[in-house]
Amino acid sequence: MNKSDDISQLALALSKLQGEIKDAYKDRKGYGYQYADLSSVLDIIRPLSSKYRLSITQLPGAVGEKVSLETILMHESGQWISSTIEMPVQISKGMSMAQSTGAVLTYARRYALAAVFGIAQTDNDATHEDNSQDIRFDEQKHQKRNNLLRELQLVINDYQPPEEILSEWKKRENLDSIFDASDEYIKTLINGMRKKLEEMRNV
């Protein structure tokens, strides 16, 4: 981020603006999610920016194979702040390089404006990847748990511990069922039973 030596008047104006600004409504659909487009964000910003003597400009550029976007917020006093972001361009199906570059810049402009003015966008594309990763992680965790419980059942079938032993195992962890135990406790039980089975086979 860059800024003028003094931004006190700009900060005051931005503070007043943020007291009145509204969040962007997700009014567009695409790629399986809804989002607030650039024009919606600008419609929110423009009247309040004029009211508090603020203006904004966004300058595109290139850094290697990435596009860059510098967003500059200015006050009538001459005070300013700026920030630059860089994003890679991936050519989308059915689009030329120029069209893909334009799409990336539009995306960057929308998010930069929302960040500068403190607008909470209600779209899902920023969290879509994180949510997908969370879902995959939960599925993997659930699968590992099922595999562990299946392994516990197989070892119990082989070892056939007396009922009093099972009751003692449950009592140690205050469990209604041994299958409600933590993964670590189940692993301990499995290893213990396997050790006993091995000793029995070697007798």
Beta strands, then each sheet from edge to edge (+ up, - down):
strand 1: 2-3
strand 2: 28-30
strand 3: 33-35
strand 4: 54-63
strand 5: 66-75
strand 6: 80-88
sheet 1: 1+ 6- 5+ 4-
sheet 2: 2+ 3-
end
